[in-house]
Amino acid sequence: MTVDERASAVTRTKKSNGRSPLLMKDREFLVAPLALALVFIVFAVWLGPAGFLTLYNIENIVIQAAPLVVMGVGVVFVLSAGELDLSFTFVVGLSAVVAALVLQATGFPALAVGSALAAGVIVGAINGALVTLARLPSFVVTLATAGVIAGISMTLSDQRSVVVNSEGFIHALGGGEVLGVPSIILWAAGVTAIAQYFLRSRRFGAHVLVVGDNRLAAEVSGIRVTRVRITVFVVAATTAAFTGLLLASRLQVGRYDFAALDLMTVITAVIIGGTRLFGGRGSVIGTVFGALLMSTLNNGLILAGLAVSQQMIFRGILILAAVALTLRERKR
């Protein structure tokens, strides 16, 4: 089945407003790129080329955006399916701690990577099972599991940084370079390509969008709704676990609080990128632009010398604007 055929099938099942969630209007797709360009120009003029437009600073912006991108593409699937995950940032810390501890105990990078990703898969499966089989709201479930995951990570690490002692692990993931390009950027690009392929060119992506748009119609059309809903939680937790691996290898430590404060930053990047908060539409490429926007904003505000409280105000305004766009779109 081609993409056009899947889009037509989704259009037939979408009776509420007659539009396909697979197809985004140009203005919706361009929100994040245009916002990124505007913010970039503002900071370039405000801070000057010597402070903001240096190659080092631009590379730093992209590097800081890479973990947001990897987490964000997983969130795209969850939101597109009409669910919400508040636990994924805590999976990042759990994964990093698990990887560092396994490395210290065994010295095998492959085992550390496998253990960290397995932790993510388990968390995602538990979240999905509680939401679908126990029929609990995803907001409540993931809010609760976030606390559990944080507690486990703190216990395993004794609330300390766990040193990563494997050069192979460091250079293979977030701490190395390939032809001068930081490997964390290449990994983020690879995850983005895989996510884009599955969302736009595979049946699973079409099913996710239909489930998020109209769950009843999805069930009637024969889609295995429960399996799709569980899978999106597993995808989100697994991408979060991989983010933990990237951060642990780049920073050479595993910390329980990695990305703990990035929850709203990632969700904002995803929504600004064109993913609907209430399901039925998702954009992986838009999320990349959203992550770059958030990274650029954070970088520029820091270089401008703004206090943390002022930075939070700017981020809060962005969140309100993103949610307002989503609510406006839903009413149509």
Secondary structure, 3 states (H helix, E strand, C coil): CCHHHHHHHHHHHCCCCCCCCCCCCHHHHHHHHHHHHHHHHHHHHHHCCCCCCCHHHHHHHHHHHHHHHHHHHHHHHHHHCCCCCCCHHHHHHHHHHHHHHHHHHHCCHHHHHHHHHHHHHHHHHHHHHHHHCCCCCHHHHHHHHHHHHHHHHHHHHCCCCEECCCHHHHHHCCCCEECCEEHHHHHHHHHHHHHHHHHHHCHHHHHHHHHHHCHHHHHHCCCCHHHHHHHHHHHHHHHHHHHHHHHHHHHCEECCCCCCCCHHHHHHHHHHCCCCCCCCCCCHHHHHHHHHHHHHHHHHHHHCCCCHHHHHHHHHHHHHHHHHHHHHHHHC
